[in-house]
Amino acid sequence: MAQDNGPAGTNQPRKLSTVCMLGSITAALVWTIITAIHGYTTWPHIPMDISASDPATQAAFQSVITRHAVVHAIIGLAPLILVMLFRSYICRRRG
């Protein structure tokens, strides 16, 4: 069975536009860096008027830190993962 990957019935594989790929990856990496900076600057902390040695406070604080890290990881990595998954659809050379 012949595999037809190219345009107009040719048997040549499709080529991705290098500029499109670099632009997509650069935009995704910039998004990831901005999200990392935002995550760092909004890192949770325990206020001075609350006892940091209380076990309930420590458990709640650990929960907040975990949620903060997971949410920012998902938000930061989603564009990069999407670019990697859909790169052949986004950056297909036309013509």
Backbone hydrogen bonds, N-H to C=O, Kabsch-Sander energy under -0.5 kcal/mol:
donor,donor_aa,acceptor,acceptor_aa,energy
4,D,2,A,-0.7
5,N,3,Q,-0.9
6,G,10,T,-0.9
9,G,6,G,-0.6
10,T,7,P,-1.7
17,S,91,C,-2.5
21,M,17,S,-2.4
22,L,18,T,-2.8
23,G,19,V,-2.5
24,S,20,C,-2.7
25,I,21,M,-2.7
26,T,22,L,-2.5
27,A,23,G,-2.5
28,A,24,S,-2.2
29,L,25,I,-2.6
30,V,26,T,-2.5
31,W,27,A,-2.2
32,T,28,A,-2.2
33,I,29,L,-2.5
34,I,30,V,-2.6
35,T,31,W,-2.5
36,A,32,T,-2.2
37,I,33,I,-2.5
38,H,34,I,-2.5
39,G,35,T,-2.6
40,Y,36,A,-2.2
41,T,37,I,-2.5
42,T,38,H,-1.6
43,W,40,Y,-1.1
50,I,47,P,-1.3
54,D,51,S,-0.6
58,Q,54,D,-2.4
59,A,55,P,-2.3
60,A,56,A,-2.4
61,F,57,T,-2.7
62,Q,58,Q,-2.4
63,S,59,A,-2.0
64,V,60,A,-2.2
65,I,61,F,-2.4
66,T,62,Q,-2.3
67,R,63,S,-2.4
68,H,64,V,-2.6
69,A,65,I,-2.5
70,V,66,T,-2.5
71,V,67,R,-2.6
72,H,68,H,-2.2
73,A,69,A,-2.0
74,I,70,V,-2.4
75,I,71,V,-2.5
76,G,72,H,-2.3
77,L,73,A,-2.3
78,A,74,I,-1.7
81,I,77,L,-2.4
82,L,78,A,-2.6
83,V,79,P,-2.4
84,M,80,L,-2.0
85,L,81,I,-2.2
86,F,82,L,-2.6
87,R,83,V,-0.6
89,Y,86,F,-0.6
90,I,86,F,-2.3
91,C,87,R,-2.3
93,R,15,K,-1.6
